Amino acid sequence: MIQPVRYEGGVLHLLDQRRLPAEERWVACSSVEEVARAIEAMVVRGAPAIGIAAAYGVALAAVRAAAGAASAGSDGPRADEPGQDGRDRQGAASSGDPGTTAGTVAEAVDAAVRRLAATRPTAVNLHWALRRMADRSRELAARGAAPRAVAAALEAEARSIQEEDLAMCLRMAEHGAALLPAGARVLTHCNTGALATGGHGTALGVIRTAWRQGRLRHVWVDETRPLLQGARLTAWELEREGIPHTLIVDGAAAAVMGAGQVDAVLVGADRIAANGDTANKIGTYMLAVLARHHGIPFYVVAPWSTVDPTLPSGDAIPIEQRGADEVRALGGVRWAPAGTAVYNPAFDVTPAALITAIVTDRGVLRPPYREAIAERAAAPAAEGTGPNRAAPPAGGS
Ligand SMILES: CSC[C@H]1O[C@H](OP(=O)(O)O)[C@H](O)[C@@H]1O
């Protein structure tokens, strides 16, 4: 199975999604700053996957601060003190890694959360994961856990977030595949596969499961300008599994739907407001309008960690604005005049009224979404979708 995020021995390895499908290159991150820059540069992308990477970034900060505390025989090293291992501890500090300048593990965690929260504004999974790591850190601090015990517990928490996301994707996929007719031809946008999650995928996870169940005939893949997550990443995932698919330019989606070639549209989400309004990759809103016009079901597929009950509607969802050159050029080839003005929102918001159903790990939500979301929020999470763990003994081991 594709795993874009791997944490081994205090180093976070990220599959560089900017280079796929041409080459499978991994980026090794050993500091919070390196993880933050990898998220900002979209080395790792996809709402759940950036939450998982950020969680490991927080754990990395704790591991480094605890090592500093141990070697300095204190809470942690002064910023100007070289490390025991000869590595310049400022190395990370000079790279702006807040994790090693903080005096305590708790301070390192808080600094890491602040830095990682500033990387990308729209995907709520990032902020949900950071809040969960911060809560865990505070819980451990309140118990007086020793630095190394805190670091180990936070590494375990990040691993739980990753494993729970995979479990949620597998559950969602079953719920979503059941909605599709036999021999379904589906259209999808951007990349919502294993590369964007803890594995299997959200909308693409439904497609994988439907294929394995023999319910899927064909996938129309939107290339997804400007960064081509569909053409580069979704096509790569589908090709690896031998799932029949056809790549189209975003502008061809209407023609394909109008030709009666689409039985359902399946997309992911970066944030779902309390009323069901959904932020997703730019171009999603257009697909929802087209699907409604052609009488085609439009399904959003997302784990519960993508739902943000604190936002009353999609108007409040922050939309990330990305750089002009992502539109004016690609792969170093410029195709618009350097002075051309560009508007490059990474996401748009689809009104709940255009969404046929929201497929989550907690089941399929149908309109009215405000009530459906409130009801699911009140219900206990299914096993494996929340912090299910025994707290370490006070004082840690
Ligand atoms: C599993 S949902 C992934 C979601 O994230 C993508 O955005 P980006 O590639 O900018 O991280 C896109 O909106 C997908 O639907």
The ligand as an SDF file (V2000), in Angstrom:
LIG
                    3D

 15 15  0  0  0  0  0  0  0  0999 V2000
   -8.2290   13.4100    1.0050 C   0  0  0  0  0  0  0  0  0  0  0  0
   -8.8730   14.9170    0.6100 S   0  0  0  0  0  0  0  0  0  0  0  0
   -7.5220   15.7210   -0.1040 C   0  0  0  0  0  0  0  0  0  0  0  0
   -7.9090   17.1140   -0.5540 C   0  0  0  0  0  0  0  0  0  0  0  0
   -6.7560   17.9390   -0.4070 O   0  0  0  0  0  0  0  0  0  0  0  0
   -6.4160   18.4260   -1.6900 C   0  0  0  0  0  0  0  0  0  0  0  0
   -5.8500   19.6870   -1.6600 O   0  0  0  0  0  0  0  0  0  0  0  0
   -4.2280   19.8510   -1.7810 P   0  0  0  0  0  0  0  0  0  0  0  0
   -3.7600   18.9300   -2.8670 O   0  0  0  0  0  0  0  0  0  0  0  0
   -4.0580   21.3250   -2.0920 O   0  0  0  0  0  0  0  0  0  0  0  0
   -3.6910   19.4920   -0.4110 O   0  0  0  0  0  0  0  0  0  0  0  0
   -7.7250   18.4600   -2.4310 C   0  0  0  0  0  0  0  0  0  0  0  0
   -8.5150   19.5510   -2.0100 O   0  0  0  0  0  0  0  0  0  0  0  0
   -8.3030   17.1470   -2.0050 C   0  0  0  0  0  0  0  0  0  0  0  0
   -9.6530   17.0040   -2.2220 O   0  0  0  0  0  0  0  0  0  0  0  0
  1  2  1  0
  2  3  1  0
  3  4  1  0
  4  5  1  0
  4 14  1  0
  5  6  1  0
  6  7  1  0
  6 12  1  0
  7  8  1  0
  8  9  2  0
  8 10  1  0
  8 11  1  0
 12 13  1  0
 12 14  1  0
 14 15  1  0
M  END
$$$$
